[in-house]
């Protein structure tokens, strides 16, 4: 950690500064101390170890604001309250109800209700000249973006903190409304950059791709195991499976286990706070637990766990559990799908299990969404947090941002001074473009890149197999590294016995897609073990 100290409360009426105790570069969590004049505000406390906050022996801030209930933003709050019981902690009403899910090792009756609820879009003054206003941020029910306003003797300063935010609507939470933020005019924006400069399809398209993959596994008589975090994604998946036309009315069991089931119960208590469409759905059938309406959704008990896999089903469970608990001695009967984590290493316990696949179902903005928010708010300073350092550096290196804003990507323990109205030179962005050479020789094309590209820590993952895949994207040729998992999957496809009726042995399967117009899978990606009623075997030459 840096030797720089957090800002001290002082009489500097016009000072703005940010000291990160954690910026979410890895699994360290997010915890930011902001100074606005004489006031100190702690934004989130996702630290597993709060000892840095206790170093001075006195409360680290005047007030604490929690953006949402995910552990990387909230898990240190209980310890912080125990250390400084008089320190006021605030969040949205929904977040105050979800927070106890971060401390399941503590009996519910022993978790003090230390967090006070704030209303939406109503400025609340905490101290003279300092107020906060919460805006629904998307991402998770109760998640809030926070506008801090400090009125100094000579002018007013505003700082906007997004927490984790999502502009698009999800199944159980509506996205952040940029329209509602017009006129806020923040001087400083602290924004998450989880996906860096990456772009991805619209969420509905991502959902359809995932549903397609689950449907293929079930059609191949395989069960589906979905390890997920406690809060958020698991409940979104359940709502997706219950309401998507591919599964509505289907004779299928969906089992929910562990803390994911506890979070479902917590969501049911929040029904009046969920979107109107969800409340309407709940008027006709239960939101989660339902044995009457297909697909059936039930808690998994010990008796049912012993029978898992005998008929195709779907199981949602904690991402940290040993997956062999569900797969038994034959994981080949299961399709194991875990969410892509572009920022952090996966915490899924899939040791010794091959064929685990990933899917993309985002709860954060891509580059376009992040830039849309920045350009609408037009702050003087932008601080990027919550992502790998390389991804955040990519964002800070965008010319369209470099030319308009003062950009910061601080590490943990690095004090950021935020002068307003003063002119200073923005440091040159790091070199992120690499010039190479292209050579054609017969039917072979060779692309040569400089050695400097290997200095980027992402290179080890990109080039670990030495193979790449190229595709056209408009007028640009995009290169993508092939992972060891993909190669293993492809090699296992080749071992599919020729006498098995499946997509791998169908004459219409090319490039892992079905090209039979008569098939319900036409133009979709298919798995080798998939099957449809119009299967036609490959005619192998005689004598082979």
C-alpha positions as CSV (number, residue, x, y, z in Angstrom):
1,X,0.0,0.0,0.0
2,X,1.2,3.5,-0.7
3,X,2.7,5.6,2.0
4,X,0.4,8.5,1.2
5,X,-2.0,9.4,4.0
6,X,-5.8,9.9,3.7
7,X,-7.0,13.5,3.7
8,X,-7.4,14.9,7.2
9,X,-10.5,16.9,8.2
10,X,-9.4,20.5,8.1
11,X,-10.5,24.0,7.6
12,X,-9.7,24.0,3.9
13,X,-13.1,25.1,2.6
14,X,-12.4,24.4,-1.0
15,X,-10.4,21.2,-0.9
16,X,-11.6,18.2,-2.8
17,X,-9.7,14.9,-2.6
18,X,-10.2,11.1,-2.8
19,X,-8.2,8.5,-0.9
20,X,-8.9,4.9,-2.0
21,X,-8.6,2.2,0.7
22,X,-9.7,-0.2,-2.1
23,X,-10.5,0.3,-5.7
24,X,-11.7,-3.2,-6.8
25,X,-8.6,-3.9,-8.9
26,X,-8.8,-7.5,-7.8
27,X,-10.9,-9.0,-5.0
28,X,-9.8,-6.2,-2.6
29,X,-13.2,-4.6,-2.6
30,X,-14.2,-0.9,-3.0
31,X,-13.7,1.7,-0.2
32,X,-13.2,5.4,-0.9
33,X,-12.6,8.2,1.5
34,X,-13.7,11.5,-0.1
35,X,-12.9,14.9,1.4
36,X,-15.1,17.9,0.5
37,X,-14.0,20.9,2.4
38,X,-14.0,20.0,6.1
39,X,-16.2,16.9,5.5
40,X,-15.0,13.3,5.2
41,X,-17.3,10.8,3.5
42,X,-16.6,7.1,3.2
43,X,-18.1,5.6,0.0
44,X,-18.7,1.9,0.4
45,X,-16.7,-0.5,2.7
46,X,-16.0,-3.7,0.7
47,X,-12.8,-4.4,2.6
48,X,-12.4,-7.9,4.1
49,X,-10.0,-6.4,6.7
50,X,-10.9,-3.0,8.0
51,X,-7.7,-2.4,10.0
52,X,-6.6,0.5,7.7
53,X,-9.8,2.3,8.8
54,X,-9.0,1.8,12.4
55,X,-5.3,2.9,12.3
56,X,-6.0,6.4,13.7
57,X,-8.1,5.0,16.6
58,X,-11.0,7.3,15.7
59,X,-13.7,7.1,13.1
60,X,-12.3,7.3,9.5
61,X,-15.1,9.6,8.3
62,X,-18.0,11.7,9.4
63,X,-20.6,9.6,7.5
64,X,-20.6,6.4,5.5
65,X,-22.7,5.8,2.3
66,X,-23.2,2.3,0.9
67,X,-24.0,2.1,-2.8
68,X,-25.4,-1.5,-2.8
69,X,-25.3,-4.9,-1.0
70,X,-22.8,-6.8,-3.0
71,X,-19.9,-8.0,-0.8
72,X,-17.2,-6.2,-2.6
73,X,-18.9,-3.0,-1.6
74,X,-20.4,-3.9,1.7
75,X,-18.8,-6.8,3.5
76,X,-16.7,-4.6,5.9
77,X,-19.7,-2.5,7.2
78,X,-20.6,-4.8,10.1
79,X,-17.0,-4.7,11.4
80,X,-16.9,-1.0,10.9
81,X,-20.0,-0.5,12.9
82,X,-18.7,-2.7,15.7
83,X,-15.5,-0.7,15.8
84,X,-17.3,2.7,15.7
85,X,-20.9,2.3,16.8
86,X,-21.6,6.0,16.6
87,X,-20.5,6.4,13.0
88,X,-23.7,7.0,10.9
89,X,-24.1,4.6,7.9
90,X,-26.7,5.1,5.2
91,X,-28.0,3.3,2.1
92,X,-31.3,2.9,0.2
93,X,-34.1,1.1,1.9
94,X,-33.7,-2.0,-0.2
95,X,-30.0,-2.2,0.4
96,X,-30.5,-2.0,4.2
97,X,-32.7,-5.1,3.9
98,X,-30.2,-7.1,1.7
99,X,-27.1,-6.2,3.7
100,X,-27.4,-9.1,6.2
101,X,-26.8,-11.6,3.4
102,X,-23.2,-10.6,3.7
103,X,-22.8,-12.1,7.1
104,X,-24.4,-15.5,7.0
105,X,-22.0,-16.8,9.6
106,X,-23.8,-14.5,12.1
107,X,-27.3,-15.4,13.3
108,X,-29.8,-13.0,11.8
109,X,-31.0,-11.9,15.2
110,X,-27.4,-11.0,16.1
111,X,-26.9,-8.6,13.1
112,X,-27.7,-5.1,14.3
113,X,-29.8,-2.9,12.1
114,X,-27.0,-0.3,11.9
115,X,-27.7,1.0,8.4
116,X,-30.3,3.9,8.0
117,X,-32.5,4.1,4.9
118,X,-32.5,7.2,2.7
119,X,-35.2,8.0,0.2
120,X,-34.7,8.2,-3.6
121,X,-33.9,11.5,-5.3
122,X,-34.4,13.6,-2.2
123,X,-31.4,15.7,-1.0
124,X,-30.6,14.9,2.6
125,X,-28.3,17.2,4.6
126,X,-26.0,15.4,7.0
127,X,-23.9,18.3,8.2
128,X,-24.0,22.0,7.5
129,X,-23.4,22.5,3.8
130,X,-23.1,18.8,3.0
131,X,-26.0,16.8,1.4
132,X,-26.4,13.5,-0.5
133,X,-29.0,12.4,-3.0
134,X,-29.6,8.8,-4.2
135,X,-30.5,7.7,-7.7
136,X,-31.5,4.2,-8.7
137,X,-28.4,2.8,-10.4
138,X,-29.6,-0.5,-11.9
139,X,-27.3,-3.5,-11.5
140,X,-29.0,-4.8,-8.3
141,X,-32.3,-4.0,-6.5
142,X,-31.5,-1.1,-4.2
143,X,-28.3,-0.1,-5.9
144,X,-27.7,3.6,-5.7
145,X,-25.6,6.2,-7.5
146,X,-24.8,9.0,-5.1
147,X,-24.6,12.8,-5.7
148,X,-22.7,14.6,-2.9
149,X,-23.1,18.3,-2.8
150,X,-20.9,20.6,-0.6
151,X,-21.8,24.3,-0.4
152,X,-18.6,26.3,0.4
153,X,-18.5,30.0,1.2
154,X,-17.6,30.9,-2.5
155,X,-19.2,28.2,-4.6
156,X,-20.9,24.8,-4.6
157,X,-19.0,21.5,-5.3
158,X,-20.6,18.3,-6.6
159,X,-19.3,14.8,-6.7
160,X,-21.1,11.9,-8.3
161,X,-20.3,8.3,-7.4
162,X,-21.9,5.5,-9.5
163,X,-21.1,2.5,-7.4
164,X,-21.8,-0.4,-9.8
165,X,-24.3,0.8,-12.4
166,X,-26.1,-0.5,-15.5
167,X,-28.0,1.6,-18.0
168,X,-30.0,-1.3,-19.4
169,X,-33.0,-2.9,-17.8
170,X,-32.6,-6.3,-16.3
171,X,-35.3,-8.8,-15.3
172,X,-35.6,-7.6,-11.6
173,X,-34.2,-4.1,-11.7
174,X,-34.6,-1.1,-14.0
175,X,-31.5,0.6,-15.4
176,X,-30.0,3.9,-14.3
177,X,-31.9,6.8,-16.0
178,X,-29.5,9.3,-17.6
179,X,-32.4,11.6,-18.0
180,X,-32.9,11.8,-14.3
181,X,-29.3,13.0,-13.9
182,X,-29.6,16.0,-16.2
183,X,-28.8,19.2,-14.4
184,X,-26.8,17.6,-11.7
185,X,-23.5,19.1,-13.2
186,X,-20.9,17.2,-11.0
187,X,-17.4,18.5,-10.9
188,X,-16.1,15.0,-10.1
189,X,-17.3,11.6,-11.4
190,X,-16.2,8.4,-9.7
191,X,-17.2,5.7,-12.1
192,X,-16.8,1.9,-12.4
193,X,-15.0,0.7,-15.5
194,X,-15.4,-3.1,-15.1
195,X,-15.3,-4.0,-18.7
196,X,-12.8,-1.4,-19.9
197,X,-13.1,-0.6,-23.6
198,X,-14.8,-3.9,-24.3
199,X,-18.2,-3.9,-26.1
200,X,-20.8,-6.7,-25.9
201,X,-24.3,-7.5,-27.3
202,X,-27.5,-6.1,-25.8
203,X,-28.5,-7.9,-22.6
204,X,-31.6,-9.5,-24.3
205,X,-29.3,-11.1,-26.9
206,X,-27.1,-12.4,-24.2
207,X,-30.1,-13.9,-22.4
208,X,-31.2,-15.6,-25.6
209,X,-27.8,-17.1,-26.2
210,X,-27.7,-18.5,-22.7
211,X,-31.2,-19.9,-23.0
212,X,-30.2,-21.6,-26.2
213,X,-27.2,-23.2,-24.6
214,X,-29.3,-24.5,-21.7
215,X,-32.0,-25.8,-24.0
216,X,-29.4,-27.7,-26.1
217,X,-28.0,-29.4,-23.0
218,X,-31.5,-30.5,-21.8
219,X,-32.3,-31.8,-25.3
220,X,-29.1,-33.9,-25.1
221,X,-30.5,-35.4,-21.8
222,X,-27.9,-33.5,-19.7
223,X,-28.7,-31.6,-16.5
224,X,-27.4,-28.0,-16.1
225,X,-25.5,-26.7,-13.1
226,X,-25.3,-22.9,-12.7
227,X,-22.9,-21.8,-9.9
228,X,-23.7,-18.1,-9.1
229,X,-23.0,-15.4,-6.5
230,X,-25.5,-15.2,-3.6
231,X,-27.1,-11.9,-4.7
232,X,-28.3,-10.7,-8.1
233,X,-27.3,-13.1,-10.9
234,X,-29.0,-16.2,-9.5
235,X,-32.3,-14.4,-9.0
236,X,-32.1,-12.9,-12.5
237,X,-31.5,-16.4,-14.0
238,X,-34.5,-17.8,-12.2
239,X,-36.7,-15.0,-13.5
240,X,-35.3,-15.5,-17.0
241,X,-36.0,-19.3,-16.9
242,X,-39.5,-18.8,-15.5
243,X,-40.6,-16.1,-18.1
244,X,-38.7,-16.9,-21.3
245,X,-40.8,-18.5,-24.0
246,X,-38.4,-21.4,-24.4
247,X,-39.2,-22.6,-20.9
248,X,-42.7,-21.4,-20.1
249,X,-44.9,-24.4,-19.4
250,X,-42.0,-26.9,-19.8
251,X,-42.0,-30.0,-17.6
252,X,-38.8,-29.2,-15.9
253,X,-37.5,-29.0,-12.3
254,X,-35.3,-26.1,-11.3
255,X,-33.6,-26.6,-8.0
256,X,-32.0,-23.8,-5.9
257,X,-29.5,-24.5,-3.1
258,X,-27.4,-22.7,-0.5
259,X,-27.2,-19.0,0.1
260,X,-28.8,-18.4,-3.4
261,X,-32.0,-19.7,-1.9
262,X,-31.7,-17.4,1.1
263,X,-31.3,-14.4,-1.2
264,X,-34.5,-15.5,-3.1
265,X,-36.4,-15.3,0.2
266,X,-35.0,-11.8,0.8
267,X,-36.2,-10.7,-2.7
268,X,-39.7,-11.9,-1.9
269,X,-39.7,-9.5,1.0
270,X,-38.8,-6.7,-1.4
271,X,-41.6,-7.3,-4.0
272,X,-43.2,-3.8,-3.6
273,X,-39.8,-2.2,-4.5
274,X,-39.3,-4.3,-7.7
275,X,-40.3,-3.2,-11.2
276,X,-44.0,-3.0,-12.0
277,X,-43.7,-5.8,-14.5
278,X,-42.3,-8.1,-11.8
279,X,-45.1,-7.2,-9.4
280,X,-47.6,-8.0,-12.2
281,X,-45.9,-11.4,-12.8
282,X,-46.2,-12.2,-9.0
283,X,-49.9,-11.5,-9.0
284,X,-50.4,-14.6,-11.3
285,X,-47.8,-17.0,-9.9
286,X,-45.1,-17.0,-7.2
287,X,-42.0,-15.2,-8.1
288,X,-39.7,-18.1,-7.2
289,X,-41.0,-21.1,-5.2
290,X,-43.6,-22.8,-7.3
291,X,-44.4,-26.6,-7.6
292,X,-47.6,-26.1,-9.6
293,X,-46.6,-23.9,-12.6
294,X,-44.0,-25.3,-15.0
295,X,-41.0,-25.0,-14.9
296,X,-41.2,-25.9,-11.2
297,X,-38.8,-24.0,-8.9
298,X,-38.0,-25.6,-5.5
299,X,-35.4,-25.6,-2.8
300,X,-33.0,-28.5,-3.0
301,X,-33.1,-30.9,0.0
302,X,-30.8,-33.8,0.9
303,X,-33.2,-36.4,-0.4
304,X,-33.6,-34.7,-3.8
305,X,-29.9,-34.1,-4.1
306,X,-29.3,-37.9,-4.0
307,X,-31.5,-38.2,-7.1
308,X,-30.1,-35.3,-9.1
309,X,-29.2,-36.1,-12.7
310,X,-31.6,-39.1,-13.1
311,X,-33.7,-36.9,-15.3
312,X,-32.5,-33.6,-16.9
313,X,-32.9,-30.6,-14.5
314,X,-31.4,-27.2,-13.7
315,X,-29.6,-26.5,-10.4
316,X,-28.5,-23.1,-9.1
317,X,-26.0,-23.1,-6.3
318,X,-23.3,-21.0,-4.6
319,X,-20.3,-20.4,-6.8
320,X,-17.8,-21.3,-4.0
321,X,-19.1,-24.9,-3.4
322,X,-17.5,-28.1,-4.6
323,X,-19.3,-28.8,-7.8
324,X,-18.7,-32.6,-7.4
325,X,-21.4,-32.4,-4.7
326,X,-24.0,-32.2,-7.5
327,X,-22.3,-33.9,-10.4
328,X,-21.5,-37.1,-8.5
329,X,-19.1,-39.6,-10.2
330,X,-20.1,-38.8,-13.7
331,X,-19.8,-35.0,-14.6
332,X,-20.3,-35.9,-18.3
333,X,-24.0,-36.0,-17.5
334,X,-24.0,-32.3,-16.6
335,X,-23.4,-29.1,-18.5
336,X,-21.7,-26.7,-16.1
337,X,-22.1,-23.1,-17.0
338,X,-20.5,-20.3,-15.0
339,X,-20.6,-16.5,-15.6
340,X,-17.6,-14.8,-17.3
341,X,-15.6,-12.7,-14.9
342,X,-13.6,-10.2,-16.9
343,X,-12.2,-8.5,-13.7
344,X,-11.5,-11.3,-11.2
345,X,-10.4,-14.9,-11.3
346,X,-13.4,-17.3,-10.9
347,X,-14.2,-18.5,-7.4
348,X,-16.0,-21.6,-8.8
349,X,-14.7,-24.8,-7.3
350,X,-14.5,-26.9,-10.4
351,X,-11.2,-28.7,-9.5
352,X,-11.0,-31.9,-11.4
353,X,-14.0,-31.2,-13.6
354,X,-13.5,-30.7,-17.3
355,X,-15.8,-29.1,-19.8
356,X,-16.9,-26.2,-17.6
357,X,-18.2,-23.5,-20.0
358,X,-18.8,-19.7,-19.5
359,X,-21.5,-17.4,-20.5
360,X,-21.9,-13.6,-20.6
361,X,-24.8,-12.1,-18.8
362,X,-23.6,-8.6,-17.8
363,X,-24.7,-6.5,-14.9
364,X,-22.2,-3.7,-15.7
365,X,-21.9,-1.3,-18.7
366,X,-19.5,-1.8,-21.5
367,X,-17.4,1.0,-22.9
368,X,-20.3,2.6,-24.8
369,X,-22.5,2.8,-21.7
370,X,-19.6,4.2,-19.5
371,X,-18.8,6.9,-22.1
372,X,-22.5,7.7,-22.5
373,X,-22.7,8.6,-18.8
374,X,-19.5,10.6,-18.8
375,X,-20.5,12.7,-21.8
376,X,-23.9,13.4,-20.3
377,X,-22.5,14.5,-16.9
378,X,-19.5,16.3,-18.3
379,X,-17.4,16.6,-15.1
380,X,-14.0,18.2,-14.8
381,X,-12.5,15.0,-13.2
382,X,-13.2,11.4,-13.9
383,X,-11.9,8.7,-11.5
384,X,-12.0,5.1,-12.9
385,X,-12.3,2.3,-10.3
386,X,-13.7,-1.3,-10.1
387,X,-11.8,-3.2,-12.8
388,X,-8.4,-4.6,-13.6
389,X,-5.7,-2.0,-13.9
390,X,-5.2,-2.8,-17.6
391,X,-8.9,-2.4,-18.4
392,X,-9.1,0.9,-16.5
393,X,-5.9,2.2,-18.3
394,X,-7.5,1.3,-21.6
395,X,-10.5,3.6,-20.7
396,X,-8.2,6.4,-19.6
397,X,-6.3,6.1,-22.8
398,X,-9.3,6.8,-25.0
399,X,-8.6,10.0,-27.0
400,X,-12.3,11.1,-26.8
401,X,-12.0,11.2,-23.0
402,X,-8.4,12.5,-22.9
403,X,-9.4,15.6,-24.8
404,X,-12.2,16.6,-22.5
405,X,-11.6,15.5,-19.0
406,X,-9.0,15.1,-16.3
407,X,-8.7,11.3,-15.9
408,X,-7.4,9.3,-12.9
409,X,-6.9,5.6,-12.4
410,X,-5.5,5.5,-8.8
411,X,-4.3,2.4,-7.0
412,X,-5.2,1.5,-3.5
413,X,-3.6,4.0,-1.1
414,X,-2.9,6.7,-3.7
415,X,-4.3,10.1,-2.8
416,X,-6.0,12.0,-5.6
417,X,-6.3,15.8,-5.3
418,X,-9.2,17.2,-7.3
419,X,-8.6,20.9,-8.0
420,X,-11.6,22.5,-9.6
421,X,-11.3,25.4,-12.0
422,X,-7.5,25.1,-12.1
423,X,-5.7,24.2,-15.3
424,X,-3.1,21.4,-15.3
425,X,-1.7,19.2,-18.0
426,X,-3.1,15.8,-18.4
427,X,-0.4,13.1,-18.5
428,X,0.1,11.5,-21.9
429,X,-1.8,8.2,-22.2
430,X,0.2,5.0,-22.1
431,X,1.0,3.5,-25.5
432,X,-1.7,0.9,-26.2
433,X,-1.3,0.6,-30.0
434,X,1.2,-1.8,-31.5
435,X,2.3,-1.6,-35.1
436,X,3.2,-4.8,-36.9
437,X,3.8,-6.3,-40.3
438,X,1.7,-8.4,-42.5
439,X,3.2,-10.8,-45.0
440,X,1.5,-13.0,-47.6
441,X,3.2,-16.1,-48.9
442,X,1.0,-18.4,-51.0
443,X,-2.0,-19.3,-49.0
444,X,-0.4,-18.3,-45.6
445,X,-0.7,-14.9,-44.0
446,X,1.8,-14.0,-41.3
447,X,1.2,-11.1,-38.8
448,X,4.3,-10.0,-36.9
449,X,3.9,-7.9,-33.7
450,X,6.6,-6.2,-31.6
451,X,7.9,-7.8,-28.5
452,X,6.6,-4.9,-26.4
453,X,3.1,-6.4,-26.6
454,X,4.2,-9.2,-24.3
455,X,4.7,-6.7,-21.4
456,X,1.0,-6.4,-21.0
457,X,-0.1,-8.9,-18.3
458,X,-3.1,-10.0,-20.5
459,X,-0.7,-11.4,-23.0
460,X,-0.1,-14.6,-21.0
461,X,-3.7,-15.5,-21.2
462,X,-4.1,-14.4,-24.8
463,X,-1.2,-16.5,-26.1
464,X,-1.2,-19.4,-23.7
465,X,-2.0,-21.9,-26.5
466,X,-0.2,-20.1,-29.4
467,X,-3.4,-20.2,-31.5
468,X,-5.7,-17.3,-32.6
469,X,-9.0,-17.0,-34.3
470,X,-9.6,-14.2,-36.8
471,X,-12.9,-12.7,-38.0
472,X,-14.1,-9.6,-39.9
473,X,-15.9,-6.9,-38.0
474,X,-16.9,-4.4,-40.7
475,X,-13.7,-3.3,-42.4
476,X,-11.5,-4.5,-39.5
477,X,-10.0,-7.9,-38.9
478,X,-10.3,-8.9,-35.2
479,X,-7.9,-11.4,-33.6
480,X,-8.9,-13.5,-30.6
481,X,-6.7,-15.9,-28.6
482,X,-8.0,-19.4,-28.3
483,X,-8.0,-20.6,-24.7
484,X,-6.9,-24.1,-23.5
485,X,-10.5,-24.8,-22.4
486,X,-11.8,-24.1,-26.0
487,X,-9.2,-26.4,-27.4
488,X,-10.0,-29.1,-25.0
489,X,-13.7,-28.8,-25.9
490,X,-12.9,-28.9,-29.6
491,X,-10.6,-32.0,-29.2
492,X,-13.3,-33.7,-27.2
493,X,-15.8,-33.0,-30.0
494,X,-13.6,-34.9,-32.4
495,X,-13.8,-38.0,-30.2
496,X,-17.6,-38.3,-30.5
497,X,-18.3,-41.9,-31.7
498,X,-19.5,-42.0,-35.3
499,X,-22.5,-44.2,-34.5
500,X,-24.0,-41.6,-32.1
501,X,-26.9,-39.5,-33.5
502,X,-25.8,-36.0,-32.5
503,X,-24.9,-32.7,-34.0
504,X,-21.2,-33.6,-34.2
505,X,-22.1,-36.3,-36.7
506,X,-24.8,-34.5,-38.6
507,X,-24.1,-33.5,-42.2
508,X,-25.7,-30.1,-41.6
509,X,-23.3,-29.0,-38.8
510,X,-20.6,-26.6,-40.0
511,X,-18.6,-24.2,-37.9
512,X,-20.5,-25.3,-34.8
513,X,-23.7,-24.1,-36.3
514,X,-26.7,-25.9,-37.8
515,X,-27.4,-25.2,-41.4
516,X,-30.4,-27.3,-42.0
517,X,-33.4,-25.0,-42.8
518,X,-35.8,-27.8,-41.6
519,X,-34.2,-27.9,-38.1
520,X,-35.5,-25.9,-35.1
521,X,-31.8,-25.2,-34.5
522,X,-31.2,-23.6,-37.9
523,X,-28.5,-20.9,-37.8
524,X,-27.9,-21.4,-34.1
525,X,-24.7,-22.5,-32.5
526,X,-25.0,-26.2,-31.5
527,X,-23.1,-28.4,-29.1
528,X,-21.5,-31.6,-30.4
529,X,-23.8,-33.8,-28.2
530,X,-27.0,-31.9,-29.3
531,X,-29.8,-33.5,-31.3
532,X,-32.9,-32.5,-33.3
533,X,-35.6,-34.6,-35.0
534,X,-34.2,-33.9,-38.6
535,X,-30.7,-35.3,-37.8
536,X,-29.0,-36.6,-40.9
537,X,-25.8,-38.6,-40.4
538,X,-22.5,-37.8,-42.2
539,X,-21.9,-40.3,-45.0
540,X,-18.3,-41.5,-44.4
541,X,-16.5,-43.0,-47.4
542,X,-16.5,-46.8,-47.4
543,X,-13.4,-48.5,-46.4
544,X,-12.5,-46.0,-43.7
